[in-house]
Amino acid sequence: MSTIVYVNTQKGNIIKASLEAVSYAAQMGGEVIAVQFGDADSADLGKYGADQVAKVAVEDFNPDQIARTLIAVGESNSADTFVMAHDFSGKAIAPVLSALAEAGLVSGAVALPAEDGSIKKAVFSGKAFAHMKVNTDKKVISVTPNSIEKKEAGKTAKESTVEAANSNVKLTVKEQKLESTDLPLTEAELVVSAGRGLKGPENWNMIEELAKEMGAATACSRPVSDMDWRPHHEHVGQTGVAIRPNLYIAVGISGAIQHLAGVNQSKVIVVINNDPEAPFFKSADYGIVGDAFEVVPKLLEKAKSMNLEG
């Protein structure tokens, strides 16, 4: 059995979620062929389980072209499984790939396939889990970022280059805006987030300072991004970015169901709010009832004394 893994690169680096997808495929067993779109050092692909790396040069992000390229590489390697991260790019590519390859799709997997072949995924905005089975000869699996631990395989992958497939879809990219941060939300294992409880954008420096000291990414609630206090790419929730960090600290966020839908898969949730009746406390692992302007500086002082980032 061979597995094709879609590998995404940003700013000349392979993203963490793609390395997790490679490790996921390697742990399933069989040969793993990583198809890397974009120029980056591919040594880590072998490190986490890829047997081969096929590099593809493309100018723009075209899901149809990427899907057709993955299928072509899959056919030349007799592959029956396609794996990718369940992130922005994966969510665009997986359905197209599934349709073109006539392959069953399991999106947002959070565990390796069970002995009976079923694959666990979150449903109903993370309120429950479903175990999906694919009955087609080929299958597509997108893996939720930060749900599968990367395991080193210690391989050295054989590298090659392949031509991008022709696309039937005409796509023109007019503008591309990359996040200015070096730590995208979907890559972060630690996230410090805040809401309207901070009272204004001028108070965000303490959130940024705490996040920097912890080596964390910053996030915000939808009202905050709607009011342009923070950039929209920091908005987490049902209508924003869905994340699954190891630690999510929510400061001054009430915890509406729409926000919870984007963060409730976090491994540990810490809520800081001066309202003891805030809904978020019901979903928190740890809660602090207090004024953010008193609590956060104390957390920052403690973080500095512990030197968390180092």
C-alpha positions in Angstrom: 0.0 0.0 0.0 1.3 3.5 -0.9 0.0 6.7 0.5 0.3 10.1 -1.1 0.7 13.1 1.2 0.1 16.7 0.2 2.8 18.9 1.6 2.3 22.7 1.8 5.0 25.3 2.3 4.9 28.8 3.5 7.7 31.4 3.5 10.2 28.7 2.4 9.3 26.3 5.2 7.2 23.1 5.4 4.3 23.8 7.7 3.9 21.8 10.8 0.5 20.5 9.9 2.0 18.9 6.7 4.7 17.2 8.8 1.9 15.8 11.0 0.2 14.5 7.9 3.4 12.7 6.8 3.8 11.2 10.2 0.1 10.1 10.2 0.6 8.4 6.9 3.8 6.7 8.0 2.1 5.4 11.1 -0.6 3.8 8.9 2.1 1.7 7.3 3.2 1.2 3.8 5.3 3.4 1.5 4.8 7.2 1.9 5.2 9.6 -1.0 5.2 13.2 0.0 4.3 15.6 -2.8 5.7 19.0 -1.9 4.4 22.1 -3.5 6.8 25.0 -3.1 10.5 25.3 -2.5 11.7 24.3 1.0 14.2 22.0 2.6 12.6 18.6 2.6 14.8 16.8 5.1 12.1 16.8 7.8 9.8 14.9 5.5 12.1 11.8 5.6 12.6 12.4 9.3 8.9 11.9 10.0 8.4 9.0 7.6 8.4 9.9 3.9 10.1 7.4 1.7 10.0 9.6 -1.4 9.6 13.3 -1.9 8.2 14.6 -5.2 8.7 18.4 -5.6 6.3 20.4 -7.7 6.7 24.0 -8.7 3.5 26.0 -9.0 2.9 29.7 -9.2 -0.6 30.0 -7.7 -2.8 28.0 -5.3 -5.1 26.0 -7.6 -7.0 23.2 -5.8 -7.9 21.5 -9.1 -4.4 21.5 -10.4 -3.0 20.3 -7.1 -5.6 17.5 -6.9 -4.8 16.3 -10.4 -1.1 16.4 -9.7 -1.6 14.2 -6.6 -3.7 11.8 -8.6 -1.0 11.5 -11.3 1.7 10.8 -8.7 -0.7 8.4 -7.0 -1.3 6.5 -10.2 2.4 6.1 -11.0 2.9 4.7 -7.5 -0.2 2.5 -7.2 -1.4 4.5 -4.3 -4.8 4.0 -2.7 -4.7 6.6 0.0 -4.3 10.4 0.0 -3.5 12.3 3.2 -3.3 16.0 3.9 -3.8 18.5 6.8 -7.3 19.7 7.5 -6.4 23.4 7.2 -7.3 26.1 4.8 -5.5 24.5 1.8 -6.6 20.9 2.7 -10.2 21.9 3.1 -10.1 23.3 -0.5 -8.2 20.4 -2.0 -9.7 17.3 -0.3 -13.2 17.6 -1.8 -11.9 18.2 -5.3 -9.5 15.3 -5.0 -12.2 13.1 -3.6 -14.5 13.8 -6.6 -11.8 13.5 -9.3 -10.4 10.3 -7.9 -13.8 8.8 -7.0 -12.5 8.3 -3.5 -14.3 8.4 -0.2 -13.4 11.3 2.0 -13.0 11.6 5.8 -12.3 15.2 6.7 -10.9 16.3 10.0 -9.6 13.0 11.3 -8.3 13.1 14.9 -6.9 9.6 15.2 -5.3 6.8 13.2 -7.6 4.3 11.5 -8.9 1.7 14.0 -8.5 -2.1 13.4 -11.9 -2.2 11.7 -10.8 0.6 9.3 -13.0 3.3 10.9 -11.6 6.8 11.3 -12.5 9.0 14.2 -13.5 12.7 13.6 -15.2 15.5 15.5 -18.7 16.4 14.5 -21.3 19.0 15.6 -18.6 21.7 16.2 -16.6 19.4 18.4 -19.5 18.3 20.7 -19.3 14.7 19.6 -17.2 12.2 17.7 -18.1 10.0 14.7 -16.3 6.9 13.4 -16.3 6.9 9.6 -15.7 4.0 7.3 -14.7 4.4 3.6 -15.9 1.6 1.3 -14.4 2.9 -1.9 -11.1 1.5 -3.3 -9.4 4.8 -2.8 -9.8 7.2 0.2 -8.9 10.7 1.1 -8.1 11.7 4.7 -7.6 15.2 6.0 -6.0 15.3 9.5 -6.9 17.9 12.1 -3.8 19.9 12.9 -2.2 19.2 16.4 -4.3 16.1 16.9 -1.7 13.6 15.9 1.7 13.5 17.6 4.6 13.6 15.1 6.8 10.5 15.4 10.3 10.5 14.1 11.1 7.7 11.6 14.7 8.6 10.9 14.4 8.0 7.1 16.2 9.8 4.3 13.7 10.4 1.6 14.6 10.0 -2.1 13.9 13.3 -3.9 12.6 13.9 -7.4 10.7 16.6 -9.3 7.4 16.2 -11.1 5.5 18.5 -13.4 2.3 20.0 -12.2 -0.8 18.6 -14.0 -2.9 20.6 -16.4 -6.0 22.1 -14.8 -9.4 22.5 -16.3 -10.1 25.4 -13.9 -8.9 28.9 -14.8 -7.8 30.6 -11.7 -6.4 34.1 -11.3 -4.9 35.2 -8.0 -5.2 39.0 -7.8 -3.6 39.5 -4.4 -2.1 37.4 -1.7 -1.7 38.7 1.9 0.5 36.6 4.2 0.3 36.8 7.9 3.0 39.0 9.3 3.5 36.8 12.3 6.1 34.0 12.3 3.7 31.8 14.3 0.4 31.2 12.5 -2.5 30.3 14.7 -3.0 26.9 13.1 0.7 26.1 13.9 0.7 27.3 17.5 0.6 24.9 20.4 0.1 27.8 22.9 -2.5 30.6 22.2 -3.4 33.7 24.2 -6.7 35.2 23.1 -8.7 38.1 24.3 -12.1 39.7 23.7 -14.1 42.9 24.4 -13.2 42.6 28.1 -9.9 44.4 27.2 -12.0 47.5 26.4 -10.0 48.7 23.5 -7.1 48.0 21.1 -4.8 50.2 23.1 -4.8 47.6 25.9 -3.6 44.7 23.7 0.1 45.2 24.5 -0.2 43.1 27.6 -1.7 40.2 25.7 1.0 40.4 23.1 3.7 40.6 25.8 2.3 37.6 27.6 2.1 35.6 24.3 5.7 36.6 23.4 7.0 35.6 26.8 5.3 32.2 26.5 6.2 31.6 22.9 2.5 31.7 22.0 0.3 33.0 19.2 -2.3 35.7 19.8 -6.0 35.4 18.9 -9.2 37.2 19.5 -13.0 36.9 19.4 -15.2 37.9 16.5 -16.5 41.2 17.9 -12.9 42.3 18.4 -12.0 41.6 14.8 -15.3 43.1 13.5 -14.4 46.4 15.4 -10.9 46.3 13.8 -9.2 46.1 17.1 -7.3 43.1 15.8 -6.6 41.7 12.3 -9.2 39.3 11.0 -6.8 36.4 10.7 -6.6 36.3 14.5 -10.4 35.7 14.8 -11.0 32.2 16.2 -14.4 30.6 16.3 -17.1 29.0 14.1 -16.8 31.8 11.5 -13.1 32.2 11.9 -10.1 29.9 12.5 -10.6 26.6 14.2 -7.6 25.7 16.4 -6.5 22.8 18.6 -3.6 24.1 20.7 -2.2 22.4 23.8 -3.1 25.5 25.8 -5.7 28.1 25.1 -5.9 31.2 27.4 -9.1 33.3 27.0 -9.0 36.7 28.5 -12.2 38.8 28.7 -14.2 36.5 26.4 -17.7 35.5 27.5 -17.6 32.2 25.6 -20.5 32.3 23.1 -21.2 29.0 21.4 -19.8 30.3 18.1 -16.5 31.0 19.8 -16.4 27.7 21.6 -16.9 25.9 18.2 -13.4 27.1 17.1 -11.5 26.3 20.3 -13.3 23.5 22.2 -10.8 20.9 20.9 -8.0 22.7 22.8 -6.3 20.3 25.2 -6.4 22.7 28.1 -8.5 25.8 28.3 -7.9 28.6 30.9 -10.5 31.3 31.2 -10.0 34.7 32.8 -13.2 36.8 33.3 -14.5 39.1 35.9 -18.0 37.7 35.5 -18.4 34.4 37.4 -21.5 33.6 35.3 -19.6 33.8 32.0 -20.6 30.7 29.9 -16.9 30.0 29.1 -16.3 28.8 32.6 -18.4 25.7 31.9 -16.0 24.6 29.2 -12.8 25.6 31.0 -10.3 23.3 32.6 -9.1 26.2 34.8 -10.9 29.4 35.5 -9.8 32.7 37.2 -12.6 35.1 38.2 -10.9 38.5 38.2 -10.1 41.7 36.4 -7.9 41.0 33.4 -5.9 44.2 34.1 -4.9 42.7 37.4 -4.6 39.0 36.5 -2.7 39.2 33.2 0.2 41.4 34.6 0.6 38.8 37.4 0.7 36.0 34.8 3.2 37.9 32.8 5.4 38.4 35.9 5.2 34.7 36.6 6.0 33.7 33.0 9.1 35.9 33.0 10.3 34.3 36.2 9.8 30.8 34.7 11.4 31.8 31.4 8.7 29.7 29.6 9.9 30.6 26.1 13.4 29.4 26.8 
